[in-house]
Amino acid sequence: MPYYYVNKNAQPNGDHEVHEKNNCPNPPNFENRKDLGWHVDCHSAVREAKKTYKQSNGCEDCCKPCHTT
């Protein structure tokens, strides 16, 4: 089961990107990460991220199935 975090800084479109810890080629800096914990898949991690950041989305590089915008 992978570990996920969300970027505290929004992208220009307003999305807060969810990243898989050990699978992302371009992760945000440590100080810009909010831990989401262990999840079965990126869909579960994005749901958790949306509890804090309503506009959350999967990273195109490491959470492609959850990348929608």
Short mmCIF file of the C-alpha atoms (twelve columns), coordinates in Angstrom:
data_MODEL
# 
_entry.id   MODEL 
# 
loop_
_atom_site.group_PDB 
_atom_site.id 
_atom_site.type_symbol 
_atom_site.label_atom_id 
_atom_site.label_alt_id 
_atom_site.label_comp_id 
_atom_site.label_asym_id 
_atom_site.label_seq_id 
_atom_site.Cartn_x 
_atom_site.Cartn_y 
_atom_site.Cartn_z 
_atom_site.pdbx_PDB_model_num 
ATOM 1  C CA . MET A 1  0.000   0.000  0.000   1 
ATOM 2  C CA . PRO A 2  1.579   3.329  -1.070  1 
ATOM 3  C CA . TYR A 3  2.066   6.422  1.082   1 
ATOM 4  C CA . TYR A 4  0.677   9.733  -0.208  1 
ATOM 5  C CA . TYR A 5  0.956   13.447 0.491   1 
ATOM 6  C CA . VAL A 6  -0.587  16.577 -0.980  1 
ATOM 7  C CA . ASN A 7  1.201   19.744 -2.022  1 
ATOM 8  C CA . LYS A 8  0.222   22.626 0.290   1 
ATOM 9  C CA . ASN A 9  0.859   25.061 -2.576  1 
ATOM 10 C CA . ALA A 10 -1.786  25.168 -5.285  1 
ATOM 11 C CA . GLN A 11 -0.949  24.919 -8.972  1 
ATOM 12 C CA . PRO A 12 -1.808  27.933 -11.195 1 
ATOM 13 C CA . ASN A 13 -5.229  26.353 -11.886 1 
ATOM 14 C CA . GLY A 14 -5.918  26.071 -8.140  1 
ATOM 15 C CA . ASP A 15 -5.318  22.310 -7.791  1 
ATOM 16 C CA . HIS A 16 -3.437  20.886 -4.823  1 
ATOM 17 C CA . GLU A 17 -1.656  17.872 -6.292  1 
ATOM 18 C CA . VAL A 18 -1.580  14.495 -4.553  1 
ATOM 19 C CA . HIS A 19 1.702   12.575 -4.900  1 
ATOM 20 C CA . GLU A 20 2.770   8.996  -4.225  1 
ATOM 21 C CA . LYS A 21 5.794   9.201  -1.927  1 
ATOM 22 C CA . ASN A 22 8.175   6.752  -3.593  1 
ATOM 23 C CA . ASN A 23 6.984   7.097  -7.171  1 
ATOM 24 C CA . CYS A 24 7.112   10.800 -8.049  1 
ATOM 25 C CA . PRO A 25 9.873   12.193 -10.292 1 
ATOM 26 C CA . ASN A 26 9.065   15.825 -9.340  1 
ATOM 27 C CA . PRO A 27 7.882   15.914 -5.718  1 
ATOM 28 C CA . PRO A 28 7.260   19.188 -3.877  1 
ATOM 29 C CA . ASN A 29 9.719   20.327 -1.218  1 
ATOM 30 C CA . PHE A 30 9.312   18.679 2.191   1 
ATOM 31 C CA . GLU A 31 8.014   21.883 3.796   1 
ATOM 32 C CA . ASN A 32 5.233   22.062 1.182   1 
ATOM 33 C CA . ARG A 33 3.856   18.562 1.856   1 
ATOM 34 C CA . LYS A 34 0.864   17.566 3.960   1 
ATOM 35 C CA . ASP A 35 0.949   13.854 4.756   1 
ATOM 36 C CA . LEU A 36 -2.134  11.874 3.783   1 
ATOM 37 C CA . GLY A 37 -0.872  8.509  5.000   1 
ATOM 38 C CA . TRP A 38 -1.148  5.023  3.532   1 
ATOM 39 C CA . HIS A 39 -3.914  4.429  0.983   1 
ATOM 40 C CA . VAL A 40 -5.001  1.536  -1.193  1 
ATOM 41 C CA . ASP A 41 -4.890  3.782  -4.276  1 
ATOM 42 C CA . CYS A 42 -4.668  7.399  -5.392  1 
ATOM 43 C CA . HIS A 43 -8.465  7.753  -5.456  1 
ATOM 44 C CA . SER A 44 -8.614  7.217  -1.703  1 
ATOM 45 C CA . ALA A 45 -5.700  9.645  -1.187  1 
ATOM 46 C CA . VAL A 46 -7.385  12.350 -3.286  1 
ATOM 47 C CA . ARG A 47 -10.596 11.948 -1.251  1 
ATOM 48 C CA . GLU A 48 -8.536  12.448 1.917   1 
ATOM 49 C CA . ALA A 49 -6.797  15.516 0.442   1 
ATOM 50 C CA . LYS A 50 -10.166 17.064 -0.442  1 
ATOM 51 C CA . LYS A 51 -11.017 17.166 3.267   1 
ATOM 52 C CA . THR A 52 -8.383  19.922 3.555   1 
ATOM 53 C CA . TYR A 53 -8.103  21.242 0.008   1 
ATOM 54 C CA . LYS A 54 -11.423 21.042 -1.818  1 
ATOM 55 C CA . GLN A 55 -9.695  21.397 -5.190  1 
ATOM 56 C CA . SER A 56 -7.291  18.429 -5.092  1 
ATOM 57 C CA . ASN A 57 -6.136  16.320 -8.004  1 
ATOM 58 C CA . GLY A 58 -3.675  13.518 -8.687  1 
ATOM 59 C CA . CYS A 59 -0.201  14.321 -9.978  1 
ATOM 60 C CA . GLU A 60 0.072   13.665 -13.722 1 
ATOM 61 C CA . ASP A 61 3.407   11.861 -13.222 1 
ATOM 62 C CA . CYS A 62 2.826   9.599  -10.213 1 
ATOM 63 C CA . CYS A 63 -0.986  9.467  -9.813  1 
ATOM 64 C CA . LYS A 64 -2.081  9.426  -13.444 1 
ATOM 65 C CA . PRO A 65 -5.362  7.509  -12.823 1 
ATOM 66 C CA . CYS A 66 -6.411  10.379 -10.523 1 
ATOM 67 C CA . HIS A 67 -5.205  13.259 -12.696 1 
ATOM 68 C CA . THR A 68 -8.288  14.950 -14.126 1 
ATOM 69 C CA . THR A 69 -7.247  18.525 -14.974 1 
# 
